[in-house]
Amino acid sequence: MTLARTMPDDANGWWVLLAVLALYVVTRWFLAWNQARREGDPSPLRAAFDEEEPDEGGTATAFGGFRSYRQYFAFVGGALVIGLVLGLTEGRTELVMMCTVVPAVVIVVAYLDFRRARSARARV
């Protein structure tokens, strides 16, 4: 068990985790801004920041805080892929994976989450 990894010990590991979170948030805001702009909202930037999911009358969510199993498995799978990249690679391989695979996974997860929220808003 001497090779088991824990939380990052150095600042670079924490910066990577914060960058993943920031990329997710920026992608969600960009998708909301783009949709508001296409729909002709007078202030698309404000609409992107004010984006909230509609209240569905207090109905229980499908699985935990997620509205569908697809959304849940996308988040869990994305976190698993990022964890595997951070835990199993080192050096240049880790850098290449963090610059190619991880951003793609984060953007796909943000898109799936945005698409789910958009379809929920369209039903209201």
C-alpha positions as CSV (number, residue, x, y, z in Angstrom):
1,M,0.0,0.0,0.0
2,T,3.0,2.3,-0.1
3,L,2.0,3.3,-3.7
4,A,-1.5,4.4,-2.8
5,R,-2.3,8.0,-3.5
6,T,-4.0,10.5,-1.3
7,M,-5.1,14.0,-1.7
8,P,-2.5,16.2,-3.5
9,D,0.4,17.1,-1.3
10,D,1.7,19.9,-3.4
11,A,0.1,23.1,-4.8
12,N,0.1,21.8,-8.4
13,G,-2.3,19.0,-7.6
14,W,-4.7,21.4,-6.0
15,W,-4.4,23.8,-9.0
16,V,-5.3,20.9,-11.3
17,L,-8.4,20.1,-9.3
18,L,-9.5,23.8,-9.2
19,A,-8.9,24.1,-12.9
20,V,-11.2,21.1,-13.6
21,L,-13.9,22.7,-11.5
22,A,-13.4,26.1,-13.2
23,L,-13.5,24.5,-16.7
24,Y,-16.8,22.9,-15.8
25,V,-18.3,26.2,-14.5
26,V,-17.1,28.2,-17.5
27,T,-18.4,25.6,-19.9
28,R,-21.9,25.7,-18.3
29,W,-21.9,29.5,-18.3
30,F,-20.8,29.6,-22.0
31,L,-23.5,27.1,-23.0
32,A,-26.2,29.1,-21.1
33,W,-25.0,32.4,-22.6
34,N,-25.0,30.9,-26.1
35,Q,-28.5,29.6,-25.7
36,A,-29.8,32.9,-24.3
37,R,-28.1,34.7,-27.2
38,R,-29.7,32.4,-29.8
39,E,-33.1,32.9,-28.2
40,G,-32.8,36.6,-28.4
41,D,-32.5,37.4,-24.7
42,P,-31.8,41.2,-24.3
43,S,-29.0,40.4,-21.8
44,P,-27.6,37.0,-22.5
45,L,-24.8,37.4,-19.9
46,R,-27.2,38.1,-17.1
47,A,-29.4,35.1,-18.3
48,A,-26.3,32.8,-18.1
49,F,-25.6,33.9,-14.5
50,D,-29.2,33.7,-13.4
51,E,-29.7,30.2,-14.8
52,E,-31.7,28.1,-12.4
53,E,-33.5,24.9,-12.8
54,P,-37.3,25.1,-12.6
55,D,-39.1,23.9,-9.5
56,E,-41.0,20.7,-10.4
57,G,-43.5,20.9,-7.5
58,G,-41.1,19.2,-5.0
59,T,-40.9,15.9,-6.8
60,A,-38.0,13.7,-5.8
61,T,-35.1,13.5,-8.1
62,A,-34.3,10.2,-9.8
63,F,-31.0,9.5,-8.0
64,G,-29.6,11.6,-5.3
65,G,-29.3,15.2,-6.4
66,F,-29.3,14.2,-10.1
67,R,-32.3,14.3,-12.3
68,S,-31.4,11.2,-14.3
69,Y,-29.2,8.1,-14.2
70,R,-27.4,9.4,-17.3
71,Q,-26.5,12.6,-15.6
72,Y,-25.4,10.7,-12.4
73,F,-23.2,8.2,-14.4
74,A,-21.7,11.0,-16.4
75,F,-20.5,12.7,-13.3
76,V,-19.3,9.5,-11.6
77,G,-17.6,8.3,-14.8
78,G,-16.0,11.7,-15.4
79,A,-14.7,11.8,-11.9
80,L,-13.4,8.3,-12.2
81,V,-11.5,9.1,-15.5
82,I,-10.0,12.2,-14.0
83,G,-9.0,10.3,-10.8
84,L,-7.4,7.5,-12.9
85,V,-5.5,10.0,-15.0
86,L,-4.2,11.7,-11.8
87,G,-3.5,8.5,-9.9
88,L,-2.0,6.3,-12.6
89,T,0.2,8.6,-14.6
90,E,3.2,10.7,-14.0
91,G,5.5,13.1,-15.8
92,R,4.9,13.9,-19.4
93,T,2.1,11.3,-19.8
94,E,0.2,13.0,-17.0
95,L,0.7,16.4,-18.6
96,V,-0.5,15.1,-22.0
97,M,-3.5,13.4,-20.5
98,M,-4.4,16.4,-18.3
99,C,-4.3,18.7,-21.4
100,T,-6.2,16.4,-23.8
101,V,-8.4,13.8,-22.1
102,V,-9.5,15.6,-18.9
103,P,-10.7,18.8,-20.6
104,A,-12.7,16.7,-23.1
105,V,-14.3,14.7,-20.3
106,V,-15.2,17.8,-18.3
107,I,-16.7,19.6,-21.3
108,V,-18.8,16.5,-22.2
109,V,-20.1,16.2,-18.6
110,A,-20.9,19.9,-18.5
111,Y,-22.8,19.6,-21.8
112,L,-24.8,16.6,-20.6
113,D,-25.7,18.5,-17.4
114,F,-26.6,21.6,-19.4
115,R,-28.7,19.6,-21.9
116,R,-30.6,18.0,-19.1
117,A,-31.3,21.4,-17.5
118,R,-32.4,22.8,-20.8
119,S,-34.8,20.0,-21.5
120,A,-36.3,20.4,-18.0
121,R,-36.8,24.2,-18.6
122,A,-38.4,23.4,-22.0
123,R,-41.1,21.2,-20.3
124,V,-42.1,24.0,-18.0
